[in-house]
Amino acid sequence: MAPQSFLALSLLLCPLAICADNVTIGFIHRISSGGKLLPSWDKVTCAGLMAIKHANERDGTIVAAFANLSKRYISISTDSESVEKGTIMGYRTCKAAGVKGIVGPARSATNIQAGYLGALDKLVSIGTWTSSPILSDTATFPYLARVFHSDTIRAARMVETIEYFNWTRFAIVHVDDAWANQIVKEVRTLVRDPDSGALSSDKPIVMNTFSFYYNHEESVRLAVQRLSQMIQPVYIVLAIVFDVDAEYLCDEAEKLGLFTPQHVWIDPDGLTTTALDTAINRTAFGSRLHGWLRVTTTLPAPNFARYYAGWSNMTSAACANPYFTPSPSMFAEAPADLGAYEYDAAAAMVLALDSLTEAEESDGDAVRAAVGALDFSGASGRIRFYSNLDRDLATAEMSLMNIIFHPEENQLEFRVVRIFRKSETIISDVVNDDVSNITFDIIFVAPIVWLRNSSVQPVDLTTVIPYHEKLFLDSFMRSAFIGLAIGSGVVALLCIVWTIAHRDAAVVKSAQPVFLVLIAAGVFITLLAAYPLSRDHRGLEPDANGRYESLDSACAGAMWFYVFGFDITYGSLLAKLWRVKKIFLNRKIGQSPVSISQMLVCVLVPVALDFVVMVVLQTHSPFYYEVSVIARDPYGRPTKSYGQCTAPENVWVYLALLIAAHGLLLIFANFLVYQLRHVPSEYNEGKYVGISLANNLQTSVIALMLLFLVVESPRVTYSTKFFEVYWSSTVTLLMMFVPKVILVHFNDESDLSLANQALKEAKKSRSLHSKMPHLAGIFSLRNSWASSNRPSVGPHSNDFSLPPSKAEKVVTLGRDFIGCLERGATVNDWLARAAASLDGVPAAGKRDDQAMSLVRLLVQGEHLNTITKKTRFNQKSDCLETQRSDGPPQASHREPASRLLDARQ
């Protein structure tokens, strides 16, 4: 039956004479979770409705003041479903029914919603199982009261328990909600800060905290896994967990070896017997809870006896509600302990409303004042409130319980083993949960059964720390490597300055200053990766989540520096090779010059692609610094560990993309080097580009293979990474700049390597002066070539060496072509076929320079072989005929030779 229908039916059945004096009270019970009824919480629901029954019957067996009531009370039951949404729906149902006050909800996280809504509507609610200190804020929750004591007192008792057993370090694993988060906050204010040493030195230390989502199995298991992976293992664990997540937590802890006689698990009143009732495997789960400790408030014996007696007289009709039908057998069983708080919350609301006039019942401030003035003995003990409507902490009976599992009955027992006895210095009118003047002594009651049924108190093994070899980087090695990187970085900056200063020099201009600057800048950026690569966790402490935030940034920074330094450096080299190929290996006549903007595409495309990959990687699978243990002692304490940059498993997808992209770039660039191996380039730059690319490809492959073998040795790992970065970038820098610096400052720039290669290629020498009269003038260069010990060609030299087998063909081809240039003849079919067989004509400027460059190409062995194999030459060609003709050059499809050569540039 829906709550609205149940309400309507209740009103219809109510006699008019009686209903005139009726007061409606709303209940937001905790009956279900995730669509399933929670065992034992039906008893808690009925305990609250039992208070309404006793009030209407004027039954003062539990609350004596009930005997003197003057009004009758109607209850409206709703279910919070243990979540915020259900609480809001329940509140709206109660508000629509015109209730004068609300009892519940149970959890702190859901009680917050009722508190917010009550502040807007000035409607008082009294929480039952809500203890979070956040609810004590009167400014935020002015109409929220509660009969369960604030966790400020519970947090203090837990810290006192840890100190009592001489445990010094503990961890917290907790549900991520308002209740647990506030307990963690309160506990942290009472312990010693491991970094700053706050508070006294004898206080325990919270080593770490691990949170998980409510009713979320995967999240719970992940939190326990992180707990087990702590470098400094913790044996004392404070577990703030509800019933719905307890089995997942215990199951994962059992798998990871966290339930040994050396471990202690402490529950701050989150578990109930419902945990066992809903367990999939009750026997396994119960055995894992066996030996837990619990710090909680307890019900005073006289009060609980009265509550027990009243429960036995409860009826199913009095517990009528739209969610479940209670059976008479329920009341033959023992009542739920938490039901005592539900009873007292309902009793407090009844007593407060009964003291008001009909007009005052609708006045939230009047109801609030009436609740704050209460002082009575209820099912859970003495009930009285502070000015902020928190229950007086002086009324709390605190104890340390031992959870005992009885496998024969599959039942849990919460056995009191220690009692926190209040001292004589209690101040009853404590304001805002100030417990500084409330002290407790721990009194022995019964022996404790520890995990695995052990009778020996666990010793905090973290107090005796074994020798722990941490494999840090050697300081001298780190300093030396950083020094090398700084030196190369300074050289890279000097190369940029030198390039800009000598940008008009022929050797620099031919190599294109823009790309020389980009190469040096890329090397500099790559070398910046050396510093973050050298960082480790020496002298650092992890944060609350076990992470090193500064080292996480260093891991990401090293990746960004290396990736983009590589792209800029080797993208520029690829651009230079691509330009040479377009000029020399493109067989199209009339090819336009390759612009800088076209070459920049080779740089910008890799940078753009890698930028996208890196942004996605940093967003979904960021690198982080992780400390891994490679050796432990018999108690699980680490004796050897190392740190390294790592990432989630799916990071290999992005790394594979980066490695593939960089590998393809290097392979393609080296392929271009192979294609251009016989193409001459001025100042021998092609050879140096090839050396740089081959060096990087080999270094990268070797480094990748080594890194898989030395992962557990930080020194070797860092050395491998550093030399991969340093060696490849530094060799590239030297190859691209040292030869140019030598040519500019120590040699003649006109010493072109093309002719030098031709001279080296000659195996036998013979003078061609007598056979090449037309070539003597062609080889007259603007500047004389450097002589030294090398053969030379210049204005005063008539010796030019070629292999004898090629001399006659070169002479013939050269004479024909020069004749065409001298007479300004048109290009004939022979020259078109000859030019098409060439890989490219790089010359520019005057006719003599153009002819000289073409002849240089022809004297290269590979080009000459290509021409002689693929082309048949006719010395009596149209060009020679035109040379002997007095008529003007023919038009049609033929072009002047000088124009043709200009187009081929």
N, C-alpha and C positions, 0 to 999 in steps of 0.2 A: 504494500500500500504506500502511495506517495505521501511525503510529509504533509503536503497541503490538504490532501483528502483526510488524513488522520486528524488534522487540526479541526477541519469542518465537522467531522463526526463527533469529536469531543465536545464541541460547542453545542451541537444539536442535542446531545444527551444530557447536557447540563441543565438542571432546573433553574428557572428564571430567578426564583427567590434566592437561590444560592449564588448564582453567577453574578449577581449584583455586587457581592463582596469578594469575588474571586480576583486573584492576582496571577497573571500569566508569567511564567519563568521559562526562558528558552535554554535548551541544552545543545551544545555542539560537542557531541560525543566523539571518541575515537573508536569506531567499530570495525572499519575495514582498511585495507591497504592494497592498492593495485587491483581493486575489484574483488578481493577475497576477504572474508570475515577473519578477524584476528582472534584466535583462541584466547580465553581469559579476559579479553577486553569486554566481552558481553557481561561478565561479572562486574567489571568496573562501571559499565553503563547502568546496570541494575542497582548498584550501590548508590549512585546519585539519585535515581528515582525512588530508592528506599527512603531517602531523606524527605522527599515530598510526601510519601505515604505516612511517615511518622509525624510530619508537621500537620497534616490534615486529621490524623487520629489523635493528635495531642499526646503523642508517645514520647516521654522524656527519658527513656532508658539510656540513650546515648548522649543526647543534648538535653539537659534538664530544663532549659528555657522553653522547649517545645510544649511543655504542659500549659503554658500561659499564653499561647498564641491566640489571636482574635480573628484571623482571616483564613480563607481557604486558598489553595494554590493549584494551578493547572500547569502541567509541564508540556513543552513542545520539544520533541526530540529531532535532532538532525545529525548527520554524520560528516565529519571533516574529511573522511577518507585518508587521513594522515598527511594531507598535502594542503598547500595554500589555497588552491582553487576550491576545494571542497569546503574549506573554512569560510570563504567569501560567500559561497552559495548558501551555506547553513546560516550565516549571519543575516543574509537578505531574507531568508524564510522566516527567521525569528522576528526580524524588524517588521515584516509585513503582517505578522500575527499580533503585533502590538505588545510585545513582551516588555516588562518593566526592568528586567535584568537578564544577563546571560551567564550560564555556568559553562566553563570550558573556553577554548579547547585544551587538549592535553599537551602537545609538543610546543616548545618555545617558538619554533619556526612558524607554526600555524597561529600561535597566540598573538604574534606580532600583527597579523592581518586584522584580527578582532580588535586589537588595541588601536590601530590606525582608524578603523571604521567607527569604533566607539568614540574616539576623540572628535570625529566629525558630527556624530549624532548625539553626543553627550549621553551615551548609553553605557552603563557600568557592566563590565564582565569580570568574572573571577576565575582565573586560570587554575587548573588542577595539578598537572604534572609539569609545570613550567618553572624553570629555575634560572634561566639565563639572566645575568646581571644587566644586559641591555634593556630589559623590561623595567628596570628600576628608575628609568628617566621619567620624572613626573612631567616635564615640559612636553615630551613626545607622547607619553601614554598616561594622560591625567585621569582616565576613567578605567584603568586596568589594575585589578588587585589579584593576589594569588595566595593560595594556602600552602604551596610547596616552597621550602626555604631556598633562598638565592644560592647560586653556586659559589659565591664568594667564600662561604664557610666550607663548602665541599672541596674547593681547590686548596684551601689552607690545610685541610685534614689530609689530603693526598700527599702534599709535600711533607707534612709531618710524618706520615707513614714511611715514606722513602728515607727520611732522615733517621727514623727510629730503627730501621734495619741496616743502617750504615751503607746504603747504596748511594753512589755519587753521580752516576750518569744514567739517564733514561731517555727514551724516545716516545713520541706520541703519534699514534695513528688514529685518525678521527673522521667522522662524517662531516661533510662541508655544509653545516647549517648554523643558524644563530646560536643554538644551545652549545654545540661543541666548540665553535669558534670563540665564544666568550670564556669557556672553561680554559682553553689553551691560552687565551690572553691573560686570564687571572693567574694561571700557573706560572707563566713567564715573569710576572711581576714579583713572584715569591722566590725565584731561584736565581742562581748566579749566571751572569752573562759570560760565556766562555771567551769572548773577545776582550771586553772591557774590564772584566773582573768585578762587575757591579755587585752590590750587597756583600755580605760577609763571605769569607773564603770557605766556610764550612757548609755553605748551601750547595745542594745538588745542582747539576747542569742538565738542561734539556739539549740533548745532542742534535735532534732533528725532529721535524714534524712531517707527517705524510697524510694527506687528506684524500677523501673519495666522495663520490656522489651518493646520495640516499637511494637505497633500493636499486643499486646498479652493480651487478656482479663483476663485470669486467673492470670497472673502476676500483672496486675493493681489492681484487686480486693484484692489480697493478701497484696499488699503494703498499701492499705487503711485500711484493717483489722488490720495490725500491728500499723498503726497510731492511730486507735481507742483504742488499747489495752495498750497504754502508761500509766504507773502508775500515772505520773503527766500529766493530760490531757492538751492538747494545743488547743487554740481556734483560733489562727492566723495561717493560713496555706498558704505557698507559693507553688502553684501547677504549676510545669513546665511540661506541657503536650501538645501534639499535638492533632489535631482534631480527628484522628482515635481512640484515647484512651479516649477522654474526656467523652463520654457518659458512658463508663464502670466505670470510676472514680466517676462521679456524682451519678450514680445508687447505687454503693456500699456505698458511703458516706451518701446518703439519708437513706439507710437501717440501718446504724449504728448511726444515730442521729447526724451527723456532719454538718447539715444544719439548724442551729437554729439562732435566732436573736443575740445570743452571739458569733457566729462564723464569721470569716472573711476569705475569699478565695481571693488570689491575683494571677493574671496571668501575667507573664513577657513576653507578646507578643507571646505566643505559639498558642493561639486560633484564629481562623478566623471564618467568617460566614459559612465556609464549615462544621464546626462542627454541626451546626443546620441542614444544608441541607442534611447531610448523617445520621442523627439520626433516629433510629427506631421509637421512640415516640417523635416527635418534641415538643409537648406541655409539656410533663413531663420534658424533657431535658432542654427546654428553661426556665421553671420556676425554675429549680435548678441553672441555670447560672445567673438568675436575682439577682442582688445585688453584683456580683463579682466586684473586682477592677482590673484594668490593668495598669501597668507601661510601657510606650512605647514611641517611637518617633512618632511624628505627622508630617503630610505634611503641609508645609506653605500654607496658603490660596491662595495667588496669583499663586503659582506654580501648586497647585492642580486644580485651575480653568482652566489654560491652558491645563493641562493634560486631564481634563474632556471634553473640547471642541475638542481636537484632537481625543479623543475616539469616539465621536459622528459622526465623519467623516470617521471612519475606515470602511473597506469593508471586506467581506468574502474572496475575492480573495487574499487580502494582507495577510490574516492569513492562507493560504493554508498550510497544514501539513499532514503527513501520519497517524495521530492518531485520528483526529476527524474533522468533517466538521462544521465550525461555521455557525450559522444562522444569517441572517441580524438583527433579533430581539435582538440578544445579544448586539449589539452596540447601541440599543435604551435604554438600561438599564445603570445604573451607573457603572463605571469601578471599578475594584478591587483595593483597596488601595495598595496591594503588587505589583500590576502591575506597579506602578510608579517606583519601584526599578528595575524591569525587564527592563523597558524602559530606565532608566538612565544607566544601565550596558551596554546595547546594544549601546546607544549613546556614551558612553565613549570609547568603542572599535572602533566604526566608526571614531570618532574624532582622536584617536591615530593613527590608520592605515592611515587615510587620510593625516596626516602630514608627512608620510614617503615615501621614494622612493620605487620602486618595489623591489629592492635588500634588503632594510631594513625591508620590510614586513616579510621576512623569517628569520630575525635575532631577536631571542627572547629578547636579551638585548636591542636592539633598540626599540622594541615594549614596553618593560617594562619601559624604560625611557620616552617614549612618553605618556604612561598612567600616570606616576608619575608627569608629567608636566601639566596635565590638570587642568583647573579651569573654570567651566561653571555653569550656572543655568539650572537645569533640572526639571523633574517632581516632584522629592522628595525634592527639595531645592538646595542649593549650593553644587556642587560636586568638591571636591579637596582632595588630598591624602597626607599622610605622606610618608616618605622615604620607609617605609615598605609596602606601597600601601594600608594601612588601610585608611578608609574615615576619614577626619578631624572631630574630636569630637566637635569642636566648631561650626560645621554646624548643630548639632543635635537640633531639637526642641522637648523637652520632656514634657510629660503631664501625669496626672493621669486620667484614664477613668473609667467610671462606666458602666458595662454591663447591659442594660435594655432590657427585653423581652416584646414584644408586642404580647400577645396571639391571638388577633383578626386577625393579619396579619401573625402570626407565623414568626416574624422577630426579629433579634437582633439589638440593637442600641448601638454603642460605644460612650457614651456621655462624653465629656471632663468636669471634675468637678474641677480639679486643674491644674495649669500650673507651670512647673518648669522654672522660669525666670532666665536667666543667669545674673550674676553680672558683674560689670565693670572690674573685674580682669582676664578676659579670655585671655589666651595666644593662639593665633591662630596656632602657629607652635609647638604644642605639639608633642613630639616624643614617639613612642612606647606606645601609650595609657596612658601616664602619665596624670591623671586627677586631680592631687593634687591641681592644681591652677585653676580648673574650679569649681565654686560653683554655687548653685542654691537657689533661694528663692521659696517657694510654695505659689502661689497666688490663693485665692478663686475665683471660677468661678460660680459654681452651687452647690446646696445641693446634698448630696450623698444618694442614696437609698441603704439600707443594705439588707442582706438576709431576706427573708420572708416579704419583703416590709416594713421593719422597718425604722423609721426615727431617731432612737436613736443610737448614736455611741456606739458600743460594748466596754465594759470595759474589759481589760485584767484580767480575773479572777485569773490567775496564780500569780498576784501580791499580792493577799490576800489568803494566803495558810491556809486552815482550819486545826484544830488539826488532826493529822494523827497518829493513833496508829499502830506502826510497831511491829509485833509480833516476836521479836528477841529472841534468846536463852538467858537464864539467865547466866550472866558471872560466878557466883559462881558454878552453875550447870555444866557449860562447863569445868571449871577448875577442879572440883571434879572428873568428869567422865574421863577426860584426865589423871588425876593423877592415878585413878584406873587402866586404861589401861597401863600406864607406869609401874606401880608396877607389874602387871601380865606379861608384856613383859620382865621385868628384871628377874622374876622368870623363865620364859621360857628359857632365855639365860643361866641362872645358871643351869637349868636342862640339857641343852646340854653339858655344861662343866662337870657337874657331871657324865653324862653318859660316856663321853669319858674317864674321869679319872678312872672310875670303870668298864670299859668295860670287864675286866677279871673276875669280881665277878660272881658267879654262877647265882644269881637272875637276873643280867643284861644280862648275856650271854644267858640265857634261853628265855628272852624277846626280844632278837635280838637288839643290840645297834643301828644298822642302822635305824630301824623303830622307836625306841625311839627318836632318833635325829630328824627324819622326823616329828614325832608328835609334838615335841616341836617347831620346825621351822614353821610348819603349824599354830600352835597357835600364834606364834609371828607375822606372816604375817597377820593373821586374825585381831589381835589387832591393827595393823597399820591402819585399816579402821576407827578406832574411831576418829582420827583427822580430815580427810576430811569430815566425817559425821557431825562434829560440826561447820563447816564453814557456815556463812550466810552473807548477804549483808550489815551488819552494817559498816558504814563508807566508803562504796564503791559506785561509780557512774557507771551506765551502759555505754557501748561504743556507737558508732554512731548507731548501730543496736539494741540497747536496751538489749544487752547481757552482762553478767559478765564472761569474759574469764577465769579468775582465778578460779571462782566457777564452771564453766563448767568442768575444769580439775579436780577439787576436786570431783565432782560427778562421773566422770569416774574412778578416782583413788580409791574411796571407793568400787566401784563394782569390780575392778580388785583384790584388796587386799582380799576382802571377798571371792570371788569365788575361787581363787587359794589357799588361806589359808584353806578353807573348803576341797577342793579336796585333799590337801596334808595330812591334819590331819586325816580325816575320811577315805580316801583311804588307809592310813597306818593301821588304825584299822581294816578295811575290810580285808586287806591282812593277818593280824594276825589271824583273825577268819577263813579265808579260809584255812590257813595252818593247824589249829587245825582240821578242818573238814576233810581235806585230810588225816591226820594221823589217826584220831580216827574213822571216819565214813566210810572210804573206806574199803570195804570188800575184795579187791583184795590182794592175797598173793604175796609177792615180790614187793610191792610198793616202789619205790625209794624215798629218802628223798626229801622234798620240798626246792628248792634252793632259795636264796635271789633274783636272777634275775626273777624267776617265781613270787615271791611275789610282786616285783616292778611293774609288769604289772597292778596290782590292783590300783596302784597309778598313773602310767603314762597314762592309758587309760582315766580316768576322766579328768586329766589335759589336755590331748590333745584334747578331745572332747570340753571341755569348752573353751579352747583357740580358737578353730575355731569359736565357737558361739560368743565369745566376740569380735573377730576381725571383723566379719561380722556386729555385732551390732554397734560397734564403727564406722564402715564405713558408714552404711546406716541409722542407727537410734541412733545417739549418745545421751547420756544423757546431759542435760544442766540445768542450774539454772534459774528458772523462778519465778518472783514475781507476785502473784495473789492478786487481790483486792476483798475483801469480803464485803465491805461497802463503799458507796459513798454518797455525799451530793446532794441536788437537782440540782446542776450545774454539776454533774458528777465528781466532785473532790473526790479523795480517802480519806477515813477517817479510814480505817482499812485494813491492808494487811499482807501477810506473804510470805516467800520465801521457795522454796523446789526444789529438783532435780526432773526433769520430762523429758519426751522424746516424740517423735511423737507417734501417735496412733499405728503404726505397730510395735512398740517395744515389744508389748505383745507377739508377736510370739516368739521372742528370749527369753523373760523372762519366757514364758511357758516352753520352752525347758530347761532352766537352772533349774527352779523349779522342773520340772519333773525328770531331771537327778539327782538332789540332793535328792529329795524325794525317788526315787527308790533306790539310794545308801543306804539311811538310813533305808528304809523298808527292803531291802535285808539283810543288816547287822543285823538288829534286828531279822529277821527270822533265821539267822545263830545262833544268841545267843539263840533263842528258841530251835533250833535243838541240840545245844551243852549244854543244861541246865544240863544234867546228866553226861556230859563228864568231868572227873576231869582234872584239869590243875595245873601245879606246881605254887605255890605261889598265888593261887586264882586269877590270872590275868584275866581269862575269866569273872569272876563276875564284875570286874572293867570296862572291855571293854563294857560289857552289860549296866552297869549304865551310862557310857558316851554316848553311842549311844541313849539309851532311853531318856536321858536328852536332847540331841540335837533335837531329833525328836519332843518331846513335846514342847520345847521352840520355835522352828521354827513355828510350827502350831499355837501356841498362838500368836506369834508376828505378823504373817501374818493377822490373824483375827483382831487384834487390830489396825493395820496400816490402814485398810479400814475405821475405825471408828473415827480416831483422825487426819485425814489428814490436817485439818485446824488449828491444834494446834502444832506449831513447837516444843514446849517444850516436850509435850507428845510423839510426833512422834520421836524426837531424843532419848528420854529416852527409848522408846520401841526398836528402832534399836540398841542402845548401849547395853542394857541388853541382847538382843538376841545374839549379837556378844560376849560380855564380859562373860556372864554366861555360855554359851555353851562351849566356848574355855577354860575358867578357870577351870570349873569342869572337863573337859577332862584332862587337865594338871595335876590337883591334883590327880585324880583317877589313872592315869598311873604312877605317880612318887612317891607320898607320901608313899604308902605301900612298895615300893622297897627300898626307903631310910631308912625306919624303919627296914626292914629286914637286910639290909647291916650294919647299924650302931647300932641298938639297939636289935637285936634278932639273933637267930641261923639260918643260911640259910638252914640247913637241916630239918627244921620244915616244912615238905611237907604238903600241904593242903589236899592231897589225903587221907592220913591216918587219918588226923584230921576230914575230912568229914565222913569217915567210923565210926570213934568213935562216932561222934555226932548222926549218924544214928541209933546206937544201942539203943534200948529202955529198954532192960533188960540185965544185965551183968551175965556172967558165965565164969569160967576159962576154957581155951581150952588147957592148957599145957599138961594135961593127955591124951587128944584126938588128939593133934597135935604135936607129938614129932619131926616130920620132919620139922615142920614150925619154930621151935625155932631158928634153925640156919639160916633159910632164912631171918628172920626179924632182924638179926644182922646187923645194918647199920654201915657205916663208921664213922659216928658221932652220938652221942646220941641225941635224940630229946629233946627239951626243956620240962622241967617237969611242973613247976608251979602247977596249979590246974587241968590240963588236964590229962586224961588217957594217958599213954605212952607205947611205945614198944621200946625196946632196948636190949642191951646185958645182962642187969641185970634185965630185967622185963619179967615175965612169964604170965602177965595178958593181954589178948587181947579180947575185948568184941565184941560179935556179937549177933544178934537176935537168940534165941534158934532154931527157925524153919529153919534157914539157916546153922547152924553150921555143922551138919552132912554132908550136901552136899558139903560144902566148904572143910571140912576135906578130904572127899573122892577124890574130884577133885584135891586138892592140893597135897595129897599123891601120886596119880597116876602120876601127872605131874612132881613132884620132883624126883620120882623114875626114870622116863625117863631121866631126866637131869643127875642124878648121874651116871647112867650106860651108858650114851651116846647112848641111844637107838634111833632108827629111829622113825619118826613121823608116827603113825598108823592112821587108818581111824577115830578112836574115837577122837583123838586130832585134826585132820584136821577139823572134823565137829564142835568140840568145839571152835576151833580158829576162824572158819568162822562165828560163831554166835556172836563173840565179835566185838565191834566197833573199836577196835584198841589196839595195844600193843606199848606204847611209850618208853619202856625200851631200854637201850643201854649199851653195855659194857660186863661185866662178866656175867657168867651164873646165879650166885646167884642174881645179880641185875635184870636180865631178869625175873627170876622166881618170885622175890619179886614184880616186877611191875605187872606181870600177876595176881598174887594173889590179889594185891590191886584192880585191875579191878574186880576180881571175887567177892570181898567182898562188892562192891557197889550194893545196892539193885536192881537197875534197870537192871544192867548187869546180875546179878545172876538170876533174874526172867526170863530174855530173854533166858538164857541157859537152865534153868530147863523146860521152856515151849516148846522150839523148838528142844531140843536135848535129845536123850535117851543115857544114859551113861552105858557102860558095863565095870564093874571093871576088869573082866577077859579079857581084851583087848589084842591086839597084843603087845602092849607096855609092859604089865605085863608078857605076855608069853615070850617076848624077854628078860624081866628082869630076868625070871627064867631060860632062856636058856643060855648055855655056848657057843653057836655058835656066829659067827660074825654078825653084823647088816646086814639086808637084803638090797639089792640095789634097782634095778628097779626104781619105781616112788617115793620111799620114800626118804626123806632127813633127815639129822640129825636135832634134835630139835634146837640146837644152831644156825644152818644155817637158819632154818625157821624163827626163831625169828629175826635174823639179817636182813632177807629180809623184815620182816614186819615193820621194823623201817622206 
